[in-house]
């Protein structure tokens, strides 16, 4: 998937779920509105219900080594986020997992820990979701730079024109078409 398309998905997600400022609570609510249950797990200890889900779905290996992942099958859709992370880290993990969902990775796989290309797309989605104006700021900077270059070129052209006119005036010549007309009128 191209970067522009991923950025559009992130913007569409922000708009659909009215997310101006991204926080864990708002992001969690948006993920849940899509039919996913967000489960905050611990690496060492979990509530009985969470432990049962992990055991039944055979997710122990993922719990031990990942900060978060998404599981999806026809009966349940779950996003796991390590509860031991700080708020900022939880936002990063959950926005990354949302990237897997929005980019359609969960349509092809039960677990979001997939190929490198999918991880890169989920990372891009997370970046565009959390920093929606970064590309606009870069683009605005480039536009300002282009305007400065164009202004510099125009100044050079104007200076060359003034210098050229000054040289012509000194020599008493004007260029007209394919020949010069001197002060005496001879060609």
HUFENSUL-V460144 format. One record per residue. N is the residue number from 1. D_CENTER is the distance of its C-alpha to the mean C-alpha in Angstrom with 1 decimal. Layout:
# HUFENSUL-V460144
n=N d_center=D_CENTER
n=N d_center=D_CENTER
This chain:
# HUFENSUL-V460144
n=1 d_center=12.6
n=2 d_center=10.8
n=3 d_center=7.1
n=4 d_center=8.0
n=5 d_center=9.6
n=6 d_center=7.1
n=7 d_center=5.1
n=8 d_center=8.8
n=9 d_center=9.7
n=10 d_center=7.6
n=11 d_center=9.3
n=12 d_center=12.4
n=13 d_center=12.6
n=14 d_center=12.4
n=15 d_center=15.0
n=16 d_center=17.2
n=17 d_center=17.7
n=18 d_center=17.9
n=19 d_center=15.6
n=20 d_center=15.5
n=21 d_center=15.7
n=22 d_center=14.5
n=23 d_center=17.5
n=24 d_center=18.8
n=25 d_center=21.5
n=26 d_center=19.5
n=27 d_center=16.9
n=28 d_center=19.9
n=29 d_center=21.6
n=30 d_center=18.8
n=31 d_center=18.9
n=32 d_center=22.7
n=33 d_center=22.8
n=34 d_center=21.4
n=35 d_center=24.5
n=36 d_center=23.3
n=37 d_center=25.3
n=38 d_center=23.6
n=39 d_center=26.1
n=40 d_center=26.1
n=41 d_center=28.1
n=42 d_center=29.9
n=43 d_center=30.4
n=44 d_center=34.2
n=45 d_center=35.3
n=46 d_center=34.3
n=47 d_center=36.0
n=48 d_center=38.4
n=49 d_center=36.2
n=50 d_center=33.1
n=51 d_center=35.3
n=52 d_center=36.8
n=53 d_center=33.5
n=54 d_center=32.4
n=55 d_center=35.9
n=56 d_center=36.2
n=57 d_center=32.9
n=58 d_center=33.5
n=59 d_center=30.3
n=60 d_center=32.0
n=61 d_center=30.4
n=62 d_center=26.9
n=63 d_center=27.9
n=64 d_center=29.4
n=65 d_center=26.6
n=66 d_center=23.2
n=67 d_center=21.6
n=68 d_center=20.4
n=69 d_center=20.4
n=70 d_center=20.8
n=71 d_center=24.1
n=72 d_center=25.0
n=73 d_center=28.3
n=74 d_center=30.3
n=75 d_center=31.9
n=76 d_center=29.2
n=77 d_center=25.4
n=78 d_center=24.6
n=79 d_center=21.7
n=80 d_center=23.1
n=81 d_center=22.0
n=82 d_center=24.2
n=83 d_center=26.0
n=84 d_center=26.8
n=85 d_center=23.3
n=86 d_center=22.8
n=87 d_center=20.9
n=88 d_center=17.7
n=89 d_center=17.9
n=90 d_center=18.5
n=91 d_center=15.5
n=92 d_center=13.3
n=93 d_center=15.5
n=94 d_center=15.6
n=95 d_center=11.9
n=96 d_center=11.7
n=97 d_center=14.8
n=98 d_center=13.5
n=99 d_center=10.9
n=100 d_center=14.1
n=101 d_center=15.8
n=102 d_center=13.5
n=103 d_center=13.0
n=104 d_center=16.8
n=105 d_center=17.5
n=106 d_center=20.2
n=107 d_center=22.0
n=108 d_center=22.9
n=109 d_center=23.6
n=110 d_center=25.1
n=111 d_center=23.2
n=112 d_center=19.5
n=113 d_center=20.4
n=114 d_center=20.2
n=115 d_center=19.6
n=116 d_center=17.3
n=117 d_center=15.2
n=118 d_center=14.6
n=119 d_center=13.7
n=120 d_center=11.1
n=121 d_center=9.6
n=122 d_center=10.0
n=123 d_center=8.5
n=124 d_center=5.1
n=125 d_center=5.8
n=126 d_center=7.1
n=127 d_center=4.7
n=128 d_center=3.0
n=129 d_center=6.7
n=130 d_center=8.2
n=131 d_center=6.9
n=132 d_center=6.7
n=133 d_center=8.7
n=134 d_center=7.6
n=135 d_center=7.0
n=136 d_center=10.2
n=137 d_center=12.0
n=138 d_center=11.6
n=139 d_center=12.8
n=140 d_center=15.5
n=141 d_center=16.7
n=142 d_center=17.0
n=143 d_center=18.9
n=144 d_center=21.2
n=145 d_center=21.8
n=146 d_center=22.8
n=147 d_center=25.1
n=148 d_center=26.7
n=149 d_center=27.4
n=150 d_center=28.9
n=151 d_center=31.0
n=152 d_center=32.2
n=153 d_center=33.2
n=154 d_center=35.1
n=155 d_center=36.9
n=156 d_center=37.9
n=157 d_center=39.2
n=158 d_center=41.1
n=159 d_center=42.6
n=160 d_center=43.6
n=161 d_center=45.2
n=162 d_center=47.1
n=163 d_center=48.2
n=164 d_center=49.2
n=165 d_center=51.2
n=166 d_center=52.9
n=167 d_center=53.9
n=168 d_center=55.3
n=169 d_center=57.2
n=170 d_center=58.7
n=171 d_center=59.9
n=172 d_center=61.0
n=173 d_center=59.1
n=174 d_center=56.9
n=175 d_center=55.0
n=176 d_center=55.7
n=177 d_center=54.4
n=178 d_center=55.9
n=179 d_center=58.4
n=180 d_center=58.9
n=181 d_center=61.3
n=182 d_center=63.1
n=183 d_center=64.8
n=184 d_center=68.1
n=185 d_center=66.6
n=186 d_center=67.0
n=187 d_center=64.4
